[in-house]
Amino acid sequence: MDEMISSMLEDATMAQDRDLPPLTALNVFYAAGTTGSFQEAARRLAVTPSAVSHQVRALERFLGTPLFVREARRVRLNAEGRAFLRVVGSAFMRIGSAADQLRAEAARTTFGPFILNAQAPDEGNQHTLLHHANDEQKENYLRPLLEGRVRSCFAMTEPEVAGSDPTGIRTMAVQDGDEWVVNGHKWFISGAKGATFAILIAKTDPDADPPQASNTAFLVDLPAEGWEIVRDIDTMAGHGNHCEIRITDLRVPSSAILGGRGNGHLLGQARLGPARLAHCMRWIGQTELALEMLVKRAEERQLHGAPLADKQAIQWMMADSAMELYAAKLMVLHAAYKIEHEQPFRQEVSFAKHHVANMLWNVVDRAIQVHGALGYSTDTPLERMLKHARSARLVDGADEVHQALIARNVRAAVASDGHARAATGDFDF
C-alpha cells in the first residue's frame, strides 16, 4: 500500500480535471475523507465540487473498490475508505515533516531558499494567492511566481503606526469609478526592489465595524506610476531589500482586489500563520549550523591540555542548545499539523514564533562565545548570523505581541474550562 501511495504522490497529473489545480487524487481524497463533504473539500482546495467527485471516482476506479458511502447531503467513508485514509494520512505526515526539514536544510546557506523558490516574502505570497485569488489572478500572478519567473512583495507595514495593529493603517484607497486611487506610505517592504507585483494593504472602509473589516488587499503590477521606492533601508545587518515606499495617486482597477473588499485584515492574518512557521523552519536550519560550529570548535580547541568540550560550562551550552532546538522542532511540527487540518492554530504558531526566534539568538550567541575572538570577527558566518537573528524577534509580530496573545488565551482557557489545557497544546498524553 505504501509503495502504491508513493507512486501516486509522484504523479501529480493522475486523473486531472480541467477545473482542478495540480493536485493528486490523494489530496482530494484526503480532503473529502477528513471533512466528510465534497463541498467542504472543494472549498478547502479552491475547486468545484464536481472536480472533487471526479477525482474521487477516478481514485476508486484505480483501486478497484468504493471508498465512500454517498448520502443525500454528505459522504462518509466505508471500511475500505477509513483504512485507506489512515495510510494516506501517515504518508502525508511523512511528506510534511520532509518539507519542514527541506526548508530548514535550505536555510543553512544564504541562497538556499532562493534556489528552491521558498524565500520570503514570495513563499507567503504563494500561499496567499493559492487560497484567496480568483482563477484569473492565479493565472496572472500565482503561476509565474511558482515557476520562479517573477518576484513579489507584501506591502502592509507603515512607519507612522504600530505594525502590530494593522487596523491603524493610514494608506487610503478611494474608489473612483472602476478604479481605486491609493495614497500612503509603507516601509520595510521586503523584496520590493525587483518585484513585478505587490500585495498592497490599504484602508477602503475607515468607518467599518468591526475595524478589522476596514482594510482591503490589492494586487499591484510593478513598476507603476505612483509607486516610488524611496530607499532600501540600511539596517544593522546592512541592506537587505527592505524598502520604504511612497504611494501617490496610484490607480488600480477594481479587478485587482484580492480576497474581497474589507478582507485585508483576515487575509493578512491567514498569510502570517504559515509565513511565521516558514521563518521558523529557516531559523531552525541556522540554529543547527550554529550548534554544529559550536561543537566542532569546542572539540578542536585545546585548553589546559584538553579539548574545550570537556569543560562542564561548555557542555551546558551544548545541552541547552540541543534541548531548545528539539523543542523548537516539535512546536513547528505541531503548529503546522494544526494549520494543515484546519484546526485553531494561532496559539501554537505564537509559541513557535516566540520560542524559535529567541532560540536562534541564544544558540548563535553561545557559538560566538565558544569561538572567542574568532566568533566576534567576520572570519566566520556567526557575526552575520547574529545580526540577522536580532530581527527575528521583530518580524511577523514582536515578542511581546505573541506573549500577550498567549497569556490572553491561557486566561480565557482557565476561565472557561478551569484548566489551561486548551491553551497549552490542546492534546492529551
C-alpha positions as CSV (number, residue, x, y, z in Angstrom):
1,M,0.0,0.0,0.0
2,D,2.8,2.5,0.9
3,E,4.6,1.8,-2.4
4,M,1.4,2.4,-4.3
5,I,0.8,5.7,-2.5
6,S,4.4,6.8,-3.1
7,S,3.9,6.2,-6.8
8,M,0.7,8.1,-6.9
9,L,2.2,11.0,-5.0
10,E,4.9,11.3,-7.6
11,D,2.3,11.5,-10.4
12,A,0.8,15.0,-9.9
13,T,-1.3,14.6,-13.1
14,M,-3.3,11.5,-12.3
15,A,-6.9,11.8,-13.3
16,Q,-6.6,15.5,-13.7
17,D,-9.8,17.5,-14.1
18,R,-9.6,20.8,-16.0
19,D,-11.2,22.6,-13.0
20,L,-8.5,21.3,-10.6
21,P,-5.1,22.8,-9.9
22,P,-2.1,20.5,-10.0
23,L,-3.1,18.2,-7.0
24,T,-3.1,14.5,-6.9
25,A,-6.2,12.4,-6.4
26,L,-4.8,11.6,-3.0
27,N,-5.0,15.3,-2.0
28,V,-8.7,15.3,-3.0
29,F,-9.5,12.0,-1.2
30,Y,-7.8,13.2,2.0
31,A,-9.7,16.5,2.0
32,A,-13.0,14.7,1.3
33,G,-12.3,12.0,3.8
34,T,-11.4,14.3,6.7
35,T,-14.3,16.7,6.1
36,G,-17.0,14.2,5.2
37,S,-18.2,16.6,2.4
38,F,-17.3,17.0,-1.2
39,Q,-18.5,20.6,-0.9
40,E,-16.2,21.4,2.1
41,A,-13.3,19.6,0.3
42,A,-13.9,21.7,-2.7
43,R,-13.8,24.9,-0.6
44,R,-10.6,23.8,1.1
45,L,-8.9,23.1,-2.2
46,A,-10.5,26.1,-4.1
47,V,-12.0,23.9,-6.8
48,T,-15.5,22.8,-7.8
49,P,-17.4,20.0,-6.0
50,S,-17.8,18.3,-9.4
51,A,-14.0,18.2,-9.7
52,V,-13.7,16.6,-6.3
53,S,-16.3,14.0,-7.2
54,H,-14.5,13.3,-10.5
55,Q,-11.2,12.8,-8.7
56,V,-12.6,10.5,-6.0
57,R,-14.3,8.3,-8.6
58,A,-11.1,8.1,-10.6
59,L,-9.3,7.0,-7.4
60,E,-12.0,4.4,-6.7
61,R,-11.6,3.0,-10.2
62,F,-7.8,2.9,-9.8
63,L,-8.1,1.0,-6.5
64,G,-11.0,-1.2,-7.8
65,T,-13.2,-0.5,-4.7
66,P,-15.6,2.1,-3.4
67,L,-14.2,4.3,-0.6
68,F,-17.3,6.4,0.2
69,V,-20.9,5.8,1.0
70,R,-22.9,8.6,-0.8
71,E,-25.7,10.1,1.2
72,A,-28.2,12.9,0.4
73,R,-26.1,15.8,1.8
74,R,-22.9,14.2,2.9
75,V,-20.5,11.4,2.2
76,R,-18.9,9.1,4.7
77,L,-16.0,6.7,4.4
78,N,-16.7,3.0,4.3
79,A,-14.4,0.4,5.9
80,E,-12.0,0.4,3.0
81,G,-12.1,4.2,2.9
82,R,-11.2,4.5,6.6
83,A,-8.3,2.1,6.3
84,F,-7.0,3.9,3.2
85,L,-7.4,7.3,4.9
86,R,-5.1,6.1,7.8
87,V,-2.4,5.1,5.3
88,V,-2.7,8.3,3.3
89,G,-2.7,10.4,6.4
90,S,0.5,8.7,7.6
91,A,2.2,9.2,4.2
92,F,1.2,12.9,4.2
93,M,2.6,13.4,7.7
94,R,6.0,12.0,6.5
95,I,5.9,14.3,3.5
96,G,5.0,17.3,5.7
97,S,8.0,16.5,8.0
98,A,10.2,16.2,5.0
99,A,9.1,19.6,3.7
100,D,9.8,21.2,7.0
101,Q,13.3,19.6,7.1
102,L,13.9,20.8,3.5
103,R,13.2,24.4,4.4
104,A,15.5,24.1,7.4
105,E,18.2,22.5,5.3
106,A,18.0,25.2,2.6
107,A,18.4,27.9,5.2
108,R,21.9,26.7,6.3
109,T,23.2,28.8,3.4
110,T,22.1,32.3,2.4
111,F,21.0,31.4,-1.1
112,G,19.4,28.0,-0.3
113,P,15.8,29.3,0.0
114,F,16.2,31.3,-3.3
115,I,17.4,28.2,-5.2
116,L,14.3,26.3,-4.1
117,N,12.0,29.4,-4.7
118,A,11.0,29.1,-1.0
119,Q,12.2,32.6,0.2
120,A,10.3,35.3,2.0
121,P,8.1,37.1,1.0
122,D,7.4,35.1,-2.1
123,E,6.5,31.8,-0.3
124,G,4.0,33.5,1.9
125,N,2.5,35.3,-1.2
126,Q,2.2,31.9,-3.0
127,H,0.1,30.5,-0.2
128,T,-2.0,33.7,-0.1
129,L,-2.7,33.6,-3.8
130,L,-3.5,29.9,-3.7
131,H,-6.2,30.3,-1.1
132,H,-7.6,33.8,-1.9
133,A,-7.0,34.6,-5.6
134,N,-9.6,34.0,-8.3
135,D,-8.8,31.9,-11.3
136,E,-7.6,34.9,-13.4
137,Q,-5.4,36.2,-10.6
138,K,-3.9,32.8,-10.1
139,E,-3.0,32.5,-13.7
140,N,-1.5,36.0,-13.9
141,Y,0.3,36.1,-10.5
142,L,0.5,32.7,-8.8
143,R,1.7,30.7,-11.8
144,P,4.7,32.8,-12.8
145,L,5.6,33.2,-9.1
146,L,5.5,29.4,-8.6
147,E,7.6,28.9,-11.7
148,G,10.2,31.3,-10.4
149,R,9.9,33.7,-13.3
150,V,8.9,36.7,-11.1
151,R,9.3,38.0,-7.6
152,S,6.8,39.8,-5.4
153,C,6.4,41.8,-2.2
154,F,3.8,42.3,0.6
155,A,3.2,45.9,1.4
156,M,1.5,46.4,4.8
157,T,3.9,47.9,7.4
158,E,3.9,51.7,7.8
159,P,6.3,54.0,9.7
160,E,3.7,56.2,11.2
161,V,1.7,53.5,13.0
162,A,2.4,50.4,15.1
163,G,3.0,47.4,12.8
164,S,1.4,45.1,15.4
165,D,-2.0,46.7,14.9
166,P,-3.0,46.6,11.2
167,T,-6.3,48.4,11.9
168,G,-4.3,51.6,12.3
169,I,-3.1,51.6,8.7
170,R,-3.3,55.0,7.1
171,T,-2.7,54.2,3.5
172,M,-6.1,55.1,1.9
173,A,-7.8,53.7,-1.2
174,V,-10.7,55.7,-2.5
175,Q,-13.0,54.4,-5.2
176,D,-13.2,56.3,-8.5
177,G,-15.5,54.6,-10.9
178,D,-14.0,51.2,-11.8
179,E,-10.7,52.1,-10.2
180,W,-9.2,52.8,-6.8
181,V,-6.9,55.7,-6.1
182,V,-4.3,54.8,-3.4
183,N,-2.2,57.2,-1.3
184,G,0.1,56.3,1.6
185,H,3.5,55.5,3.0
186,K,5.0,52.0,3.6
187,W,8.3,50.8,4.8
188,F,10.3,47.6,5.5
189,I,8.6,46.2,2.4
190,S,10.9,43.2,1.8
191,G,11.7,42.3,-1.8
192,A,10.2,45.5,-3.2
193,K,13.2,46.1,-5.5
194,G,12.9,43.8,-8.4
195,A,9.3,42.8,-7.6
196,T,6.9,42.6,-10.6
197,F,3.8,42.8,-8.3
198,A,2.8,43.7,-4.8
199,I,0.1,42.6,-2.5
200,L,-0.8,46.0,-1.0
201,I,-3.0,46.5,2.1
202,A,-4.9,49.8,2.2
203,K,-7.9,51.2,4.1
204,T,-11.0,51.3,2.0
205,D,-13.7,51.5,4.7
206,P,-12.4,53.7,7.6
207,D,-15.8,53.5,9.4
208,A,-16.2,49.7,9.2
209,D,-17.5,47.9,12.3
210,P,-15.5,45.9,13.3
211,P,-12.4,47.9,12.4
212,Q,-10.8,44.7,11.2
213,A,-13.1,45.0,8.1
214,S,-11.7,48.4,7.1
215,N,-8.7,47.2,5.0
216,T,-8.6,45.6,1.6
217,A,-5.8,43.8,-0.3
218,F,-4.9,44.9,-3.8
219,L,-2.7,43.3,-6.5
220,V,-0.4,46.0,-7.9
221,D,1.6,45.4,-11.1
222,L,5.1,46.9,-10.8
223,P,6.7,49.2,-11.7
224,A,3.7,51.6,-11.6
225,E,3.1,55.3,-11.8
226,G,2.6,56.5,-8.2
227,W,4.7,53.7,-6.6
228,E,8.0,55.2,-5.6
229,I,10.8,53.3,-3.9
230,V,12.3,56.0,-1.7
231,R,15.2,53.9,-0.4
232,D,16.5,50.4,0.6
233,I,16.6,50.9,4.4
234,D,20.0,50.4,5.9
235,T,19.7,48.0,8.9
236,M,22.2,46.7,11.5
237,A,22.6,43.8,9.1
238,G,23.2,46.1,6.1
239,H,21.0,46.5,3.0
240,G,18.5,43.6,2.6
241,N,16.0,44.9,0.1
242,H,13.7,46.2,2.9
243,C,12.3,49.3,1.2
244,E,10.5,52.5,2.0
245,I,7.7,53.1,-0.4
246,R,5.8,56.4,-1.2
247,I,2.4,55.8,-2.8
248,T,0.9,58.9,-4.6
249,D,-2.3,58.7,-6.6
250,L,-1.6,55.1,-7.5
251,R,-4.5,53.7,-9.6
252,V,-5.6,50.1,-9.5
253,P,-8.7,48.5,-11.1
254,S,-11.4,47.0,-9.0
255,S,-10.5,43.6,-10.5
256,A,-7.2,43.9,-8.6
257,I,-8.9,43.4,-5.2
258,L,-7.6,40.2,-3.7
259,G,-9.9,38.1,-1.4
260,G,-12.8,40.6,-1.4
261,R,-13.3,44.1,-0.1
262,G,-12.8,44.5,3.6
263,N,-11.0,41.2,4.0
264,G,-7.4,42.7,4.0
265,H,-7.0,42.0,7.7
266,L,-8.3,38.5,7.5
267,L,-6.1,37.8,4.5
268,G,-3.0,39.2,6.4
269,Q,-3.7,37.0,9.4
270,A,-4.2,33.9,7.2
271,R,-1.0,34.7,5.5
272,L,1.1,35.3,8.6
273,G,0.4,31.9,10.2
274,P,2.1,29.7,7.6
275,A,4.7,32.5,6.9
276,R,5.7,32.6,10.6
277,L,6.3,28.9,10.5
278,A,8.3,29.2,7.3
279,H,10.5,31.7,9.1
280,C,10.8,29.3,12.0
281,M,11.9,26.5,9.7
282,R,14.6,28.6,8.2
283,W,15.8,29.8,11.6
284,I,16.0,26.1,12.7
285,G,18.4,25.5,9.9
286,Q,20.5,28.4,11.0
287,T,20.4,27.2,14.6
288,E,21.6,23.7,13.6
289,L,24.5,25.3,11.8
290,A,25.5,27.4,14.8
291,L,25.3,24.5,17.1
292,E,27.4,22.3,14.9
293,M,30.0,25.1,14.7
294,L,29.9,25.4,18.5
295,V,30.6,21.7,18.9
296,K,33.3,21.5,16.3
297,R,35.1,24.5,17.8
298,A,34.9,23.1,21.3
299,E,36.2,19.7,20.2
300,E,39.2,21.2,18.3
301,R,40.2,23.9,20.7
302,Q,42.7,22.9,23.3
303,L,42.7,24.5,26.8
304,H,45.0,23.3,29.6
305,G,45.9,20.2,27.8
306,A,42.3,19.0,27.0
307,P,39.6,19.9,24.5
308,L,37.4,22.8,25.4
309,A,34.4,20.4,25.0
310,D,35.5,18.7,28.2
311,K,34.6,21.8,30.3
312,Q,31.3,21.5,32.1
313,A,30.3,25.1,31.2
314,I,30.7,24.3,27.5
315,Q,28.7,21.1,27.9
316,W,25.9,23.1,29.4
317,M,25.9,25.4,26.4
318,M,25.6,22.3,24.1
319,A,22.9,20.7,26.2
320,D,20.8,23.9,26.5
321,S,21.1,24.5,22.7
322,A,20.1,20.9,21.9
323,M,17.0,21.0,24.2
324,E,15.9,24.3,22.8
325,L,16.3,23.1,19.3
326,Y,14.4,19.9,20.0
327,A,11.5,21.8,21.5
328,A,11.5,24.2,18.5
329,K,11.2,21.4,16.0
330,L,8.2,19.9,17.9
331,M,6.5,23.2,18.2
332,V,6.8,23.9,14.5
333,L,5.6,20.4,13.5
334,H,2.5,20.7,15.8
335,A,1.6,24.1,14.6
336,A,1.9,23.0,11.0
337,Y,-0.2,20.0,11.7
338,K,-3.0,22.2,13.1
339,I,-2.9,24.5,10.1
340,E,-3.0,21.6,7.7
341,H,-6.0,20.1,9.4
342,E,-7.8,23.5,9.7
343,Q,-7.8,23.5,13.5
344,P,-7.3,26.7,15.6
345,F,-3.6,27.4,15.3
346,R,-2.8,31.0,16.5
347,Q,-1.7,29.9,20.0
348,E,0.7,27.2,18.7
349,V,2.1,29.5,16.0
350,S,2.8,32.1,18.6
351,F,4.5,29.5,20.8
352,A,6.7,28.6,17.9
353,K,7.4,32.1,16.6
354,H,8.5,33.4,20.0
355,H,10.5,30.3,21.0
356,V,12.4,29.8,17.8
357,A,13.3,33.5,17.4
358,N,14.8,33.6,20.9
359,M,16.4,30.2,20.5
360,L,18.2,31.4,17.3
361,W,19.7,34.3,19.1
362,N,20.7,32.3,22.1
363,V,22.4,29.5,20.2
364,V,24.3,31.8,17.8
365,D,25.4,33.9,20.8
366,R,26.7,30.8,22.5
367,A,28.6,29.7,19.4
368,I,30.2,33.1,19.2
369,Q,31.2,32.8,22.9
370,V,32.9,29.4,22.3
371,H,34.7,30.8,19.3
372,G,36.1,33.7,21.3
373,A,37.7,36.5,19.3
374,L,37.2,34.5,16.1
375,G,33.5,34.4,16.7
376,Y,33.4,38.2,17.0
377,S,35.3,38.6,13.8
378,T,33.9,38.4,10.3
379,D,36.0,35.4,9.5
380,T,33.1,33.1,10.3
381,P,29.4,33.4,9.4
382,L,28.4,33.8,13.1
383,E,28.8,37.6,13.1
384,R,26.4,37.9,10.2
385,M,24.0,35.3,11.6
386,L,23.7,37.2,14.9
387,K,22.9,40.5,13.2
388,H,20.1,38.8,11.2
389,A,19.0,36.8,14.3
390,R,18.1,40.1,16.1
391,S,15.4,40.9,13.6
392,A,13.7,37.5,14.3
393,R,12.2,38.9,17.5
394,L,10.6,41.7,15.5
395,V,9.4,40.4,12.1
396,D,5.9,38.9,11.8
397,G,5.0,40.1,15.3
398,A,7.3,41.3,18.1
399,D,7.9,39.0,21.0
400,E,5.6,41.0,23.2
401,V,2.7,40.7,20.8
402,H,2.9,36.9,20.8
403,Q,3.3,36.8,24.6
404,A,0.2,39.0,25.1
405,L,-1.8,36.7,22.8
406,I,-0.5,33.6,24.6
407,A,-1.4,35.0,28.0
408,R,-4.9,36.1,26.8
409,N,-5.6,32.6,25.6
410,V,-4.3,31.0,28.8
411,R,-6.6,33.3,30.9
412,A,-9.6,32.5,28.7
413,A,-9.0,28.8,28.9
414,V,-8.8,28.8,32.7
415,A,-11.8,31.0,33.0
416,S,-13.8,28.7,30.6
417,D,-12.6,25.2,31.5
418,G,-11.0,25.6,34.9
419,H,-7.6,24.4,33.5
420,A,-5.1,25.6,30.8
421,R,-5.0,22.5,28.6
422,A,-6.8,24.2,25.6
423,A,-4.2,26.9,25.6
424,T,-1.1,24.7,26.1
425,G,-1.2,22.5,23.1
426,D,-4.7,21.1,23.4
427,F,-3.7,17.4,23.2
428,D,-3.7,14.5,25.7
429,F,-0.8,12.3,26.6
